[in-house]
Amino acid sequence: MNGVQLLLIIGIGIAVTAVARKKSVEPGWLIVVLAAGASFIPGVPRLELDSELILALVIPPLLYSATRGASMSGFGANLRAIIYLGVITVVLTAGVLGWLASLLLPSIGVAAAFVLGSVLAPPDTITTVSHGERIGMPKRVTSILTGESLVNDATALTLFTIAVAAVNGAHATWLGGVGEFFRTAGIGMAIGAGFAVVGLVIRKRLGNPTLETALVMLLPFTAFLTAEQAHASGILAVVTAAFSMSVNLALDPKHQYPGGYRTRLQEESVWQVMDFLLETFVFAYIGLQLRFVLHDLDEADDSAVVRTLIAAGVLLVAAVVFRFVAVFGLFGRWTAHYRSIQRRASRDPRFLPGRDRRRRGEPVAPPTAKETALVSWTGMRGILTLAAAAGVPEFTSSGEPFPGRNEIQAIALIVTLGTLLLQGTTVGWLARKLDFDLTAERAEYARMRAHGRQLARGADDPNADPDASFEAQRLAIGKAVMQRQLTEDVARDLIEEIDLRQAAHHIGR
């Protein structure tokens, strides 16, 4: 890929996005469709990027940006659902799709089939979450999908590593896989937390919004690459670093400093532009690979294209259907357990579920049927699937060609395109059709926002220095979050309001 190609992709992406938004159409899938069609135009060159380069340059900033807006309290409150989706469902999906692939493509072998299963296992819900409020998605669904997107990639990449090792002749076991997952996750999170601590210490000493923003933008890449070099989870390193930085910089009084408001406002704009550019490139890159992947298959074997297309169609349907089965099954089991506890509590007033055993209070209610249906339909595959497929080595450790490499890459691309077109184009329609009643949720948000504004006004001292007064207001908001009077998303909105007022004050001087 040269610079001219990249500029053309971004320029066309801007134009397509502008038209799509005017027509109330999701720009991502439209870019995918147009790019896939453009790949068949004679003379269109193939875009070739190393898979490790895609992972290192695209995944870290997208993950970091998505995590910045995530709520730690929301993550904790929905941890059970997130574990169901981000770990259990991914493992089950990889197993089912790998088994199906071994039946549909017996020539590639069982181990390579499970490589394909691990490649297809993780959904990419970041883009859906970013449009959640606009399409009428409940806050709880947004929190669940955000948490899933931050966990499932690490699970899938661990499975992918184990499956590739099995193809290379290594002895892999489920117990060993579990141990490897916890090892890579633990080291990755430790690395992410370490970089966050260093970033927090350095940032307040720079005293320049441009330098501070540059430091934060380097953080996801540094955390990811360091963790990968340590054979740990770069994804969890980025997630941990983003959580630590965003929460501490916005809400912890110890990490507030003069002029910090300017950096926060600048970063918000920078990350929005970064998200748009990366998402545009990713969707275009997905579509532009279609013709070339099919051509590679045709050159290898005259009948390979037909077999691969049939297998891709079956696996696409299986991926969509199995997510429904897994989500409804796991959430249904949760619902049955929750109702059983309620019935027992109604019969025995002395029964306190969870409080005596774990001191956690009342058990968290499972998602409703509508929420479960919407979560089930958000199974679009994305850039991680394609990057993992591209990362399948050309040769095994014995020097033989890696079995089924072309088929794995072609099926990954077709399934990704299919889920984007099938689910990505209809998830907004489904959310509106389910007609969620968000009245109580919006009323609670408005109540908290009003309470937060009241706290800020109470901390405002008209006789004090204006900057000190603004700082006192932010500290009051941060304290309210620590005391659980406000949620993190409400607090971030209020702090942004205070930052804007402070910036306007300085502009007007």
Backbone torsions as a table, in degrees:
resi	resn	phi	psi	omega
1	MET	NA	132.6	175.7
2	ASN	-108.4	174.4	-175.4
3	GLY	-62.9	-35.0	-178.5
4	VAL	-64.9	-42.9	178.0
5	GLN	-59.9	-44.1	-179.1
6	LEU	-62.9	-43.7	179.5
7	LEU	-64.1	-39.3	178.3
8	LEU	-63.9	-43.2	179.7
9	ILE	-60.2	-48.4	-178.0
10	ILE	-66.1	-43.1	-179.6
11	GLY	-61.9	-46.5	178.2
12	ILE	-65.3	-37.5	178.1
13	GLY	-61.3	-39.4	177.4
14	ILE	-62.5	-44.8	-178.9
15	ALA	-65.1	-44.3	179.9
16	VAL	-63.3	-41.8	-179.8
17	THR	-63.7	-40.4	179.1
18	ALA	-61.9	-44.8	179.6
19	VAL	-66.9	-43.2	-177.5
20	ALA	-61.3	-41.5	-178.1
21	ARG	-69.7	-32.8	176.2
22	LYS	-66.9	-31.3	-179.5
23	LYS	-94.6	7.1	-178.8
24	SER	57.8	40.5	178.4
25	VAL	-112.6	142.7	178.1
26	GLU	-67.2	117.5	-174.6
27	PRO	-66.9	-30.0	-175.8
28	GLY	-58.4	-53.8	-177.3
29	TRP	-69.4	-29.5	177.9
30	LEU	-66.3	-40.4	176.8
31	ILE	-62.7	-41.0	178.9
32	VAL	-60.0	-48.3	-178.0
33	VAL	-62.3	-47.3	-179.0
34	LEU	-64.4	-39.6	179.7
35	ALA	-67.2	-39.6	178.1
36	ALA	-63.1	-42.1	176.3
37	GLY	-64.6	-40.1	-178.9
38	ALA	-66.0	-25.6	-178.9
39	SER	-64.5	-21.9	-179.6
40	PHE	-90.6	-2.3	176.3
41	ILE	-70.3	127.2	-179.6
42	PRO	-57.3	135.5	177.3
43	GLY	92.9	-10.1	177.4
44	VAL	-70.3	121.7	-176.1
45	PRO	-76.4	157.4	178.1
46	ARG	-81.4	134.2	175.3
47	LEU	-86.7	120.4	-177.7
48	GLU	-121.6	115.2	176.7
49	LEU	-127.5	138.8	176.2
50	ASP	-63.6	136.9	-177.0
51	SER	-61.0	-37.5	178.8
52	GLU	-65.4	-32.3	177.8
53	LEU	-68.4	-39.8	177.7
54	ILE	-62.6	-47.4	-179.7
55	LEU	-61.1	-40.3	-174.2
56	ALA	-77.4	-29.8	-174.5
57	LEU	-100.7	-24.8	-174.2
58	VAL	-104.4	-49.6	-175.1
59	ILE	-62.5	-48.5	-175.5
60	PRO	-57.9	-49.9	-179.0
61	PRO	-67.2	-35.6	178.3
62	LEU	-65.3	-42.3	177.8
63	LEU	-65.6	-43.5	-178.7
64	TYR	-61.8	-44.9	-179.2
65	SER	-64.1	-41.9	179.3
66	ALA	-64.5	-37.5	-178.3
67	THR	-72.1	-30.8	-179.9
68	ARG	-54.5	-38.1	-178.4
69	GLY	-90.8	-0.3	-178.9
70	ALA	-78.0	154.2	-179.6
71	SER	-105.0	124.4	177.5
72	MET	-62.3	-39.4	178.3
73	SER	-67.1	-39.4	176.9
74	GLY	-64.8	-37.6	177.1
75	PHE	-62.4	-45.8	-179.6
76	GLY	-66.6	-40.4	-178.2
77	ALA	-66.4	-28.4	-177.5
78	ASN	-111.5	24.1	-175.4
79	LEU	-59.0	-39.3	-178.0
80	ARG	-62.0	-46.8	179.0
81	ALA	-64.3	-37.7	-179.0
82	ILE	-66.2	-41.1	177.3
83	ILE	-65.4	-41.8	176.6
84	TYR	-54.8	-48.5	-173.9
85	LEU	-81.7	-44.7	-172.1
86	GLY	-80.3	-19.7	-179.3
87	VAL	-119.5	-63.5	-173.0
88	ILE	-63.7	-48.9	-178.1
89	THR	-64.2	-38.0	179.1
90	VAL	-64.8	-43.5	178.9
91	VAL	-63.1	-46.2	179.5
92	LEU	-64.1	-41.3	179.7
93	THR	-62.9	-44.6	178.3
94	ALA	-59.5	-40.6	179.7
95	GLY	-66.8	-46.1	-178.5
96	VAL	-66.1	-47.5	-178.9
97	LEU	-68.5	-34.3	175.9
98	GLY	-65.3	-41.7	178.0
99	TRP	-63.4	-44.3	178.2
100	LEU	-62.3	-42.3	-179.9
101	ALA	-62.0	-36.0	179.3
102	SER	-67.2	-28.6	176.3
103	LEU	-79.2	-39.1	-177.1
104	LEU	-76.9	-32.9	-177.2
105	LEU	-129.8	68.6	-176.0
106	PRO	-62.3	-22.3	-176.1
107	SER	-68.1	-22.6	-176.7
108	ILE	-85.3	-14.7	178.7
109	GLY	92.1	158.1	-175.7
110	VAL	-67.3	-43.7	-177.2
111	ALA	-62.9	-44.3	178.7
112	ALA	-66.5	-33.1	176.9
113	ALA	-62.9	-37.5	178.0
114	PHE	-76.2	-23.1	168.5
115	VAL	-61.4	-46.2	177.9
116	LEU	-61.8	-41.6	178.6
117	GLY	-59.8	-41.5	179.4
118	SER	-70.2	-31.5	177.4
119	VAL	-66.4	-39.8	-176.0
120	LEU	-85.7	-7.9	-170.4
121	ALA	-69.7	-42.7	-169.6
122	PRO	-86.9	120.7	171.8
123	PRO	-71.5	157.2	178.1
124	ASP	-115.4	100.4	-173.9
125	THR	-102.8	5.6	-175.5
126	ILE	-61.3	-45.8	-178.1
127	THR	-65.1	-40.5	178.3
128	THR	-61.1	-44.6	-178.7
129	VAL	-62.2	-37.8	-177.7
130	SER	-63.4	-21.8	178.4
131	HIS	-108.2	14.0	-173.2
132	GLY	-59.2	-44.8	-177.2
133	GLU	-66.7	-37.9	-177.1
134	ARG	-67.5	-35.2	-177.4
135	ILE	-91.2	4.0	176.9
136	GLY	82.5	34.7	-179.6
137	MET	-85.0	130.5	178.7
138	PRO	-61.2	152.7	-177.6
139	LYS	-60.4	-37.7	-178.6
140	ARG	-65.7	-40.5	178.0
141	VAL	-62.9	-41.3	177.8
142	THR	-60.1	-43.8	-180.0
143	SER	-64.8	-41.1	-179.7
144	ILE	-64.8	-47.2	-178.4
145	LEU	-67.3	-36.3	176.6
146	THR	-62.9	-46.9	178.3
147	GLY	-62.0	-40.3	178.7
148	GLU	-60.3	-45.7	-177.3
149	SER	-64.3	-24.2	-179.0
150	LEU	-86.7	-11.7	-176.1
151	VAL	-114.0	-37.9	-170.0
152	ASN	-66.6	-29.6	179.8
153	ASP	-64.0	-41.8	179.5
154	ALA	-64.1	-40.2	178.0
155	THR	-62.1	-47.6	-177.0
156	ALA	-65.8	-40.8	-179.9
157	LEU	-66.5	-32.9	175.3
158	THR	-65.8	-44.3	177.0
159	LEU	-62.4	-40.0	179.3
160	PHE	-61.0	-45.0	-179.8
161	THR	-62.1	-42.3	179.9
162	ILE	-65.3	-41.7	-178.3
163	ALA	-67.7	-41.5	177.5
164	VAL	-63.0	-40.3	177.4
165	ALA	-62.0	-36.8	178.4
166	ALA	-64.9	-39.4	176.5
167	VAL	-61.7	-36.2	-179.3
168	ASN	-79.1	2.2	175.0
169	GLY	97.4	1.5	179.2
170	ALA	-72.2	149.4	178.1
171	HIS	-85.0	108.3	-177.3
172	ALA	-111.7	137.1	177.8
173	THR	-128.5	161.2	177.6
174	TRP	-64.3	-39.7	179.0
175	LEU	-63.3	-42.0	176.6
176	GLY	-64.2	-36.3	178.1
177	GLY	-65.0	-40.8	177.6
178	VAL	-63.4	-43.9	178.3
179	GLY	-62.3	-40.6	178.6
180	GLU	-64.6	-39.1	179.5
181	PHE	-61.8	-48.2	-178.5
182	PHE	-68.1	-33.1	177.7
183	ARG	-65.6	-51.2	-178.3
184	THR	-66.1	-36.5	179.6
185	ALA	-67.0	-45.7	-178.1
186	GLY	-63.1	-46.6	179.9
187	ILE	-66.3	-40.4	179.6
188	GLY	-61.4	-45.9	179.3
189	MET	-65.1	-37.0	177.9
190	ALA	-64.5	-41.2	178.5
191	ILE	-65.3	-43.7	178.6
192	GLY	-61.6	-43.1	178.7
193	ALA	-64.7	-38.8	179.3
194	GLY	-63.3	-44.4	178.4
195	PHE	-66.0	-34.8	177.7
196	ALA	-63.9	-42.8	178.6
197	VAL	-60.8	-46.2	179.0
198	VAL	-62.0	-42.8	179.5
199	GLY	-62.5	-40.4	178.6
200	LEU	-64.7	-37.9	-179.8
201	VAL	-69.7	-43.8	-176.5
202	ILE	-72.4	-40.5	-170.8
203	ARG	-56.3	-48.2	-175.5
204	LYS	-68.6	-14.0	-179.3
205	ARG	-94.2	-8.5	-178.4
206	LEU	-76.4	-40.0	176.1
207	GLY	66.5	25.2	-179.4
208	ASN	-147.7	120.4	-176.1
209	PRO	-58.2	-36.8	180.0
210	THR	-65.0	-45.7	179.2
211	LEU	-66.9	-39.3	-179.9
212	GLU	-65.4	-41.3	178.4
213	THR	-66.0	-40.9	178.2
214	ALA	-61.7	-39.6	178.2
215	LEU	-61.1	-46.6	-178.3
216	VAL	-66.6	-35.5	-179.9
217	MET	-71.1	-25.7	175.7
218	LEU	-77.1	-23.9	-172.5
219	LEU	-57.5	-49.4	-178.3
220	PRO	-61.5	-39.1	179.5
221	PHE	-66.6	-43.6	-178.6
222	THR	-64.2	-45.8	-179.9
223	ALA	-63.0	-43.2	-178.1
224	PHE	-63.6	-50.8	-175.6
225	LEU	-67.3	-37.9	178.2
226	THR	-63.9	-44.7	179.2
227	ALA	-63.9	-41.5	179.5
228	GLU	-64.2	-37.6	177.2
229	GLN	-64.9	-30.0	178.1
230	ALA	-87.2	9.7	-178.8
231	HIS	56.8	40.7	177.9
232	ALA	-119.2	-176.8	-178.0
233	SER	-82.4	104.5	176.3
234	GLY	-65.0	-31.8	-179.5
235	ILE	-65.0	-47.6	179.2
236	LEU	-69.6	-27.0	174.7
237	ALA	-64.3	-42.8	179.0
238	VAL	-66.5	-44.9	-179.0
239	VAL	-61.0	-45.4	-179.7
240	THR	-64.4	-43.4	179.2
241	ALA	-62.6	-41.7	-178.9
242	ALA	-66.5	-44.7	177.2
243	PHE	-58.0	-48.9	-175.7
244	SER	-64.0	-44.3	-178.2
245	MET	-67.1	-49.4	-173.1
246	SER	-66.8	-42.5	-179.2
247	VAL	-66.7	-45.9	-176.6
248	ASN	-69.6	-40.9	-177.3
249	LEU	-68.8	-32.8	-176.8
250	ALA	-90.4	-33.3	-166.4
251	LEU	-120.6	-22.0	-175.6
252	ASP	-88.8	119.5	-178.9
253	PRO	-57.2	-29.5	-177.4
254	LYS	-65.9	-21.2	-176.1
255	HIS	-110.9	17.1	172.9
256	GLN	-87.3	145.6	-179.2
257	TYR	-154.7	156.0	-178.8
258	PRO	-59.3	134.6	179.5
259	GLY	85.1	-1.9	-179.0
260	GLY	-63.3	-26.5	-179.0
261	TYR	-62.2	-36.2	-178.9
262	ARG	-64.9	-41.0	179.7
263	THR	-67.5	-41.3	179.9
264	ARG	-61.4	-44.4	179.4
265	LEU	-64.7	-40.4	179.9
266	GLN	-66.9	-42.9	-179.3
267	GLU	-61.6	-40.2	-178.6
268	GLU	-57.5	-44.1	179.7
269	SER	-69.6	-41.5	-178.1
270	VAL	-62.7	-43.8	-178.3
271	TRP	-68.0	-32.9	176.8
272	GLN	-63.2	-43.7	178.1
273	VAL	-65.8	-43.0	179.4
274	MET	-60.0	-45.2	178.6
275	ASP	-58.2	-46.5	-177.8
276	PHE	-62.1	-47.4	-178.1
277	LEU	-62.4	-44.4	-178.2
278	LEU	-68.7	-43.2	179.0
279	GLU	-63.7	-40.6	178.0
280	THR	-60.7	-46.8	179.7
281	PHE	-62.6	-44.2	-177.2
282	VAL	-61.1	-48.1	-178.2
283	PHE	-65.4	-39.0	177.8
284	ALA	-66.5	-41.2	-179.8
285	TYR	-62.5	-40.2	178.1
286	ILE	-58.6	-50.8	-176.7
287	GLY	-66.8	-38.7	-174.9
288	LEU	-70.7	-9.1	179.3
289	GLN	-86.2	-13.9	-166.5
290	LEU	-57.4	-55.7	-175.4
291	ARG	-61.0	-38.7	-173.5
292	PHE	-73.6	-34.6	177.0
293	VAL	-66.5	-42.5	177.5
294	LEU	-65.0	-36.4	179.0
295	HIS	-64.9	-40.2	178.6
296	ASP	-61.3	-40.1	178.9
297	LEU	-65.6	-43.8	-177.4
298	ASP	-63.3	-36.7	179.0
299	GLU	-69.4	-33.9	-178.4
300	ALA	-72.7	-37.5	-174.9
301	ASP	-161.3	128.7	-176.0
302	ASP	-60.4	-34.5	-177.4
303	SER	-95.6	-0.5	-175.0
304	ALA	-67.1	-33.5	-177.5
305	VAL	-63.4	-46.3	-178.6
306	VAL	-63.4	-46.8	179.9
307	ARG	-60.8	-41.9	-177.5
308	THR	-68.9	-40.2	179.1
309	LEU	-64.1	-40.8	177.8
310	ILE	-64.1	-46.5	179.2
311	ALA	-61.7	-41.1	-180.0
312	ALA	-63.3	-40.8	178.9
313	GLY	-63.2	-43.6	179.8
314	VAL	-65.3	-44.2	-178.7
315	LEU	-68.0	-33.1	175.8
316	LEU	-62.3	-49.0	178.9
317	VAL	-63.1	-41.9	-179.0
318	ALA	-63.6	-39.5	-179.8
319	ALA	-63.6	-41.9	-179.8
320	VAL	-68.4	-47.5	-176.6
321	VAL	-67.5	-42.3	-175.6
322	PHE	-67.6	-31.6	176.2
323	ARG	-62.1	-40.1	175.5
324	PHE	-60.3	-47.7	-178.2
325	VAL	-61.4	-46.0	-176.6
326	ALA	-67.5	-46.3	-176.8
327	VAL	-66.8	-47.7	179.3
328	PHE	-66.0	-34.5	178.9
329	GLY	-68.1	-48.4	-178.7
330	LEU	-68.5	-45.6	179.0
331	PHE	-69.7	-31.9	176.9
332	GLY	-66.6	-39.5	176.4
333	ARG	-63.6	-40.4	177.4
334	TRP	-61.2	-44.4	179.6
335	THR	-62.0	-43.4	179.7
336	ALA	-62.6	-42.0	179.0
337	HIS	-64.8	-41.2	-179.2
338	TYR	-64.1	-42.8	179.0
339	ARG	-67.4	-34.7	177.3
340	SER	-63.1	-41.4	177.7
341	ILE	-64.0	-41.9	179.8
342	GLN	-62.8	-43.0	179.8
343	ARG	-64.0	-41.9	180.0
344	ARG	-65.5	-40.2	179.3
345	ALA	-65.4	-35.0	179.8
346	SER	-70.0	-29.1	179.6
347	ARG	-83.3	-30.6	-176.2
348	ASP	-126.5	100.1	-178.0
349	PRO	-60.6	-21.9	-178.9
350	ARG	-82.1	-8.5	-178.7
351	PHE	-76.7	120.3	179.2
352	LEU	-119.1	93.8	-174.3
353	PRO	-61.7	125.0	174.4
354	GLY	80.1	-28.2	-172.6
355	ARG	-70.8	-43.5	-179.5
356	ASP	-74.5	-36.5	-175.2
357	ARG	-82.5	-41.8	-173.1
358	ARG	-125.1	-5.5	-179.2
359	ARG	54.3	44.6	-179.0
360	ARG	-112.5	5.3	179.6
361	GLY	77.9	-159.6	-177.6
362	GLU	-67.6	144.5	179.6
363	PRO	-65.5	148.7	-179.8
364	VAL	-71.9	133.5	179.1
365	ALA	-69.5	143.3	179.0
366	PRO	-72.0	163.8	175.0
367	PRO	-59.5	149.9	177.1
368	THR	-72.2	171.9	179.4
369	ALA	-61.7	-40.0	178.5
370	LYS	-65.2	-43.7	178.9
371	GLU	-63.6	-40.0	178.8
372	THR	-63.4	-41.1	179.0
373	ALA	-62.4	-42.9	-179.1
374	LEU	-67.7	-42.4	177.7
375	VAL	-61.9	-38.0	-179.3
376	SER	-63.0	-30.9	-174.9
377	TRP	-88.0	-7.5	-178.4
378	THR	-95.3	61.2	-177.3
379	GLY	-111.9	29.0	-178.9
380	MET	-64.5	136.7	173.8
381	ARG	-88.8	158.9	-173.8
382	GLY	-146.7	-145.7	-170.4
383	ILE	-65.8	-31.5	-179.6
384	LEU	-65.2	-39.1	177.5
385	THR	-60.1	-45.4	-179.3
386	LEU	-69.3	-39.9	-179.6
387	ALA	-66.3	-40.1	178.1
388	ALA	-65.5	-40.6	178.4
389	ALA	-63.2	-42.2	177.8
390	ALA	-67.6	-22.8	-179.3
391	GLY	-83.6	-0.9	175.3
392	VAL	-65.2	124.6	-175.9
393	PRO	-64.5	152.3	178.9
394	GLU	-70.0	-33.3	-176.6
395	PHE	-130.7	152.1	174.5
396	THR	-79.9	175.9	-179.1
397	SER	-64.8	-20.3	178.8
398	SER	-88.0	-1.7	179.0
399	GLY	93.1	-2.1	178.0
400	GLU	-81.3	152.0	175.1
401	PRO	-58.5	137.8	-179.4
402	PHE	-64.6	124.6	-174.6
403	PRO	-65.4	129.9	174.0
404	GLY	73.0	18.5	-176.3
405	ARG	-60.7	-44.9	179.6
406	ASN	-64.1	-41.9	179.5
407	GLU	-63.8	-41.8	179.9
408	ILE	-60.7	-44.7	-178.6
409	GLN	-67.9	-40.5	-179.9
410	ALA	-66.4	-45.6	-178.5
411	ILE	-66.0	-39.4	177.7
412	ALA	-59.2	-43.1	179.7
413	LEU	-66.4	-45.4	-176.9
414	ILE	-67.0	-42.5	178.8
415	VAL	-64.9	-40.0	177.4
416	THR	-62.0	-48.4	177.4
417	LEU	-59.9	-44.0	-177.4
418	GLY	-63.4	-43.9	-179.9
419	THR	-68.9	-35.5	177.2
420	LEU	-63.6	-41.2	-178.4
421	LEU	-76.8	-38.8	-176.6
422	LEU	-77.7	-50.9	-175.4
423	GLN	-94.2	-39.4	-177.8
424	GLY	-62.6	-33.0	-179.1
425	THR	-82.0	-14.5	-173.1
426	THR	-117.3	-6.7	-176.0
427	VAL	-65.0	-35.9	176.2
428	GLY	-65.2	-42.4	178.1
429	TRP	-61.5	-42.7	-179.1
430	LEU	-64.0	-42.5	179.8
431	ALA	-60.3	-41.6	178.7
432	ARG	-70.4	-36.6	-179.3
433	LYS	-67.3	-36.6	178.3
434	LEU	-68.7	-20.8	172.1
435	ASP	52.8	62.0	179.0
436	PHE	-65.3	137.3	175.8
437	ASP	-87.4	102.2	-177.4
438	LEU	-99.3	13.6	-176.5
439	THR	-60.6	-50.0	-178.8
440	ALA	-64.7	-40.0	-179.8
441	GLU	-63.1	-44.2	-179.5
442	ARG	-70.3	-35.4	178.0
443	ALA	-65.8	-40.2	177.8
444	GLU	-65.0	-39.6	177.7
445	TYR	-63.3	-44.2	179.6
446	ALA	-63.9	-38.6	179.2
447	ARG	-63.9	-46.5	179.4
448	MET	-63.3	-40.7	-179.3
449	ARG	-63.2	-43.0	178.4
450	ALA	-64.1	-40.1	178.3
451	HIS	-64.2	-41.3	178.5
452	GLY	-63.8	-40.8	177.4
453	ARG	-63.9	-36.8	178.1
454	GLN	-65.2	-41.1	177.2
455	LEU	-62.9	-40.8	179.6
456	ALA	-65.1	-41.8	178.4
457	ARG	-64.0	-36.5	179.3
458	GLY	-66.3	-28.8	179.5
459	ALA	-86.7	-10.5	-178.1
460	ASP	-75.5	126.5	178.1
461	ASP	-114.8	105.2	-177.1
462	PRO	-63.4	-18.9	-178.9
463	ASN	-89.9	-9.1	-177.9
464	ALA	-89.1	169.4	173.5
465	ASP	-58.7	135.2	-175.8
466	PRO	-55.4	-42.5	-179.6
467	ASP	-63.9	-39.7	177.5
468	ALA	-65.2	-35.9	178.8
469	SER	-66.6	-43.9	177.7
470	PHE	-62.1	-39.8	179.5
471	GLU	-64.7	-39.5	178.5
472	ALA	-63.9	-36.6	178.1
473	GLN	-64.8	-43.1	178.7
474	ARG	-65.2	-40.0	178.4
475	LEU	-62.6	-37.2	177.9
476	ALA	-64.3	-39.2	178.5
477	ILE	-66.5	-44.6	179.2
478	GLY	-61.3	-40.6	178.6
479	LYS	-64.2	-38.4	179.1
480	ALA	-64.0	-33.9	176.8
481	VAL	-67.4	-44.1	179.3
482	MET	-61.3	-31.7	179.1
483	GLN	-89.5	4.4	177.8
484	ARG	62.8	29.9	172.2
485	GLN	-84.7	-25.7	179.7
486	LEU	-130.6	149.8	173.3
487	THR	-86.3	163.4	-175.6
488	GLU	-65.1	-37.6	-179.1
489	ASP	-67.9	-38.7	175.9
490	VAL	-64.0	-43.3	-179.2
491	ALA	-62.3	-40.7	179.5
492	ARG	-63.2	-40.9	178.5
493	ASP	-63.6	-41.7	-179.6
494	LEU	-67.8	-39.9	178.6
495	ILE	-65.7	-36.0	176.2
496	GLU	-63.7	-39.2	176.4
497	GLU	-60.8	-44.2	179.9
498	ILE	-64.7	-41.5	178.1
499	ASP	-59.9	-42.6	179.9
500	LEU	-65.4	-40.1	178.0
501	ARG	-65.2	-39.5	179.4
502	GLN	-66.7	-41.2	177.3
503	ALA	-63.8	-41.7	178.3
504	ALA	-63.3	-37.7	178.4
505	HIS	-59.9	-42.8	-178.0
506	HIS	-74.0	-32.5	176.9
507	ILE	-66.6	-37.2	-177.1
508	GLY	-76.1	-9.5	-177.3
509	ARG	-78.8	NA	NA
